[in-house]
């Protein structure tokens, strides 16, 4: 799993903020399915009622992937709250995912 942050500012996320995610997957491939499950679990455990998730299947919607600069799946984009964060991979490493998303442990 790799994380890229856009922008230089390090922002503390306010409790109660709604998280908006866009998860890019490739059909029902195993890594994509695993990323879906891991994101669902993370949202249930850490963001219950405070998240929106858009799933984009690049096999059906390559234009959105191109627009967002996504070349690899699975890729998770944190759209809000800013700054925007990009995570690559199946989201298995929970501690690193939580840190990258500024959710703490």
Number of C-alpha atoms within 10 A of each C-alpha: 13 12 18 12 17 11 10 7 9 10 10 11 16 10 9 10 12 16 19 16 21 17 23 29 26 19 15 11 11 13 18 22 16 17 23 22 15 17 21 14 13 16 17 13 9 14 18 12 11 14 16 14 18 12 12 20 19 20 12 10 12 15 12 14 20 11 8 12 9 19 12 13 22 27 25 27 23 20 16 16 18 18 17 15 20 20 22 20 19 22 25 15 11 13 13 17 21 15 12 18 22 16 15 11 10
